[in-house]
Each structure stands twice: as C-alpha cells, then as structure tokens.
Amino acid sequence: MFQIKLADDTIINSKKIVLACGSFTNFFDFPLQKPLQLELIGTSVMKFKISEEDYQLTKDFPSMNYRYDPKNGDVYLYILPPIQYPNGKYYIKLGHTVNY
C-alpha cells in the first residue's frame, strides 16, 4: 500500500501508483523494481518568433522530422507547426540532436 501526501496535507492511499516522470525517473528515489535504461544526450532547441499573419499562413503545416544515419552519423531534426505561447506571441519550434 502506498500513501501519497499532497501539498495541503491530504493523504491518499493506493495499492498502485503511476509515476510519469519521463527522463527524470532515475534521478529520484522512487521505489522502482529496476532503473530505466535511459541515456542522456545533448539537444538544441530553437523557437522562431513569427507574426500573426505568418501564423495564419503556416498553422496547418504538419510536424516534420528527419533522421540521418550513414553508419552512425546519427542526426535527428524536427520542426513543429507554429503555436501561440502564453506571452501571446507565435513561435515555430525547431530541434536538433546528434548521436541520439
């Protein structure tokens, strides 16, 4: 049985819990049966600010990704369609990873 204590001191009892921590799972003292086999890699992420007019022209573009691996040259690129961020501005997101 697990007990989860919330910020307001409420206690929740449960036989099972789901921890969705992604790549941070191994960095906490969770009661895992075994650590996840994860490897840290470096990435570059850029956001390009665009006008609302350009947003209207490109908002329906698909997400795109490209993988290149000529004998482990390992390059991965992706670009996401623009979205409006909480600051009210529109951005296109582009990412790059080498040796993933």
Rosetta blueprint (number, residue, H / E / L):
1 M L
2 F E
3 Q E
4 I E
5 K E
6 L L
7 A L
8 D L
9 D L
10 T L
11 I E
12 I E
13 N E
14 S E
15 K L
16 K L
17 I L
18 V L
19 L L
20 A L
21 C L
22 G H
23 S H
24 F H
25 T H
26 N H
27 F H
28 F L
29 D L
30 F L
31 P L
32 L L
33 Q L
34 K L
35 P L
36 L L
37 Q L
38 L L
39 E L
40 L L
41 I L
42 G L
43 T E
44 S E
45 V E
46 M E
47 K E
48 F E
49 K E
50 I E
51 S L
52 E H
53 E H
54 D H
55 Y H
56 Q H
57 L H
58 T H
59 K L
60 D L
61 F L
62 P L
63 S L
64 M E
65 N E
66 Y E
67 R E
68 Y E
69 D L
70 P L
71 K L
72 N L
73 G L
74 D L
75 V E
76 Y E
77 L E
78 Y E
79 I E
80 L E
81 P E
82 P E
83 I E
84 Q E
85 Y L
86 P L
87 N L
88 G L
89 K L
90 Y E
91 Y E
92 I E
93 K E
94 L E
95 G E
96 H E
97 T E
98 V E
99 N L
100 Y L
